[in-house]
């Protein structure tokens, strides 16, 4: 039975970004709770202030608030913690792809040609990653055609020079290979922008 490969679990891929995202979602959730509670407590007072018809309002709104404060604080802390973990989870869906894209771009800059950007199915940035992969494939094809052209020209130009009007003569198969290389490069580069 083959050994299962252990995955290294990293809680924070991009700590600064993910901490801001988690804090933002937590603060947003808690402030939503307090705004909702504040509106519920102040709504009767506001209605009485701007309405001709008076509503029966509890005189002890502050007592009601102070009695329920421990429960509100506990609920707000619980929701804050839950929102922080939700923020970290969803920020993984952005921070992970950014990390993979940067890693592949650094490898490509170092001259590695076989790297592709592979993301998890639920990750964000699937579209840009696929566009970069298509770009890499195109660049690899240009690099291959360029290498073939360079080797062919080195072979032709590396021969001892001939004298006379036919000083730079190439054989028929070399001529065909040069045209193939040029045609391949034109196909890869797409239609010309010339008028």
N, C-alpha and C positions, 0 to 999 in steps of 0.2 A: 504494500500500500504506500503510495508516494506521500512524502511529507507535505503538509500544507504550508504554503508560503505565508509567513507572518507579515502583516502590514504594519508599518510604523504609523501610529496615530498621532497626529500633531493637532493640538487644540487650536492654536493660532498660527496660521500660515503667514499672514501679514499683520503682526500684532497691532501696530498703530492704527491701521485702517479698521481692523475688526473690533478693537476696543472702542473706537469712536462709533461704529455702527451699533454695537451692543449697548453702549451708554445712551445713544440717541433713542433706540427703541424702548429702552427701560424708562427713560425720562418722559418720553412721549406717552407711554402707557400710564404711568403714575400721574402725570399732569392731567391726562384725560379723566382719571378717576376723581381727582380733586376738583376739576372743573365741573364734572357731572354732579358731585355731591354739593358743591357750592351753589350751583344753579337750583338744585332741588330744595336746598335750605333757604335760599334768598328769593325764590320765585314767588312765594306768597307775599313777602314784603313788597316786592316790586309791583305785583298786581294791585295791592292795596294802595300803593303810592300813586299809581297812574289811573286807577279806575274809580268811577263814581260809586259803584257797588262794592261794599266792603265784604271781605271774606273773613271767616273766623280763623285767626292765626294764633298759634300757640305762643304764649308770652315767654316761654322758656326755650326758645330755639337754641340759645347758647348752651343751656343744660342738656338738651337733646344731643347737640354736637359733642359736648364733653363726655357724655355717657357712651356715645358710639365711637369716640376717637380711638381707643385701643383696637377695636375691630377694624376700623378704617386703616389704621397704621399697619396692622398685621396683613390685611388684604393688599394694601399698596406695596408692602415689602415683598409679599409673595408674587404679586404680578410683576414687580420690577425684576425679580430674580428670573422668573419665567421669560420675561421679555428679553433679558440679557442673553439667555441661552438661545432663544429663537433668533436674536440678532446675530449671534456667533454662527449658528447653523446656516442661516441664509447668506452671511458674508463669506462663508466657505465656498459657496457656489459662484462667487466672483473672485475671491482672493486665490483660490486654487487654479482656475484657468489663467489668471494673470501670471501666477508663478510659473506654470507650464509654458506659456507663451514666451516669457522672458528667458527661461532656461533654453528653449529651442533656439530662440534668436541669438543668444550668446554662443551656443554650439555652432550655429550657422556662420556666425562672424569668425569663429575659430577655424573654419574651413571644413567642418563635418557636413556631408551632403545628404546623409540618409535619415536625418531627423525629421519626424512629422509631429505635429501637435496632436496629441490624443487626449481627449477630455472624457470625463464620466458622462453618462447619458443625461443626467439632470443638471449638469453645470450650465451656467450662463456663458455667453460669448462663443457659442457654437458657430454662429455665422462668421465672425471675424477669424476664428481658428480655421474654418474650412477655406476661407478666401486666402489666408496665408499659406495653407497647404497647397492650394492650386498655384499660387505664386512660386512656391518652392519647386514644385514639379516643373513649371515653365523654366525657371532659372536652371534647374538641373539639365533640362533638355538643351538649353542654350550652351551650358558649360560643356556638355558632351559633344555638341556640334563644333564648338570652339576648339576643344581638344583635338578632335579629328582633323579639323582644318589646320591647326598648328602643326600637328605631326606630319601631315601631308606636305605643307609648305617647307618644313624643316628638311624633309626628305628631298624635295625638289631643289631647294636652294643650297643644300649641303653637298651637291654634286660638284665636281670640278667644273669651273666655267669653260664654256665652249667659245670659240672665236668665230667671228663672221656674222652674217646677217641672222643666222639662226642660233644666236647665243643663248637664248632662254627658250628652249623647246621642251615641251612636256609631252609625255606619251598619252595616247588616247584614253587609257583607263584612268590616268591621273586627272585628265581634263574632266572626265565624267564624275570622278569623286569630288573634285572642286565644285562643280556645278551642283551636285547633290548636297554638299555642305551648305552652299549659299542658299539653295532652295529651302533646306530645312530651317535655316536661320530666319529666312523671310516668312515661312509659315508660322514659326513660333512667335515672331514679332507681330504678326497680324498685318492687316492692310496698311499700306503706306499712307501718310498724311499729306503727301505731295499733291498739288493741284493739277 
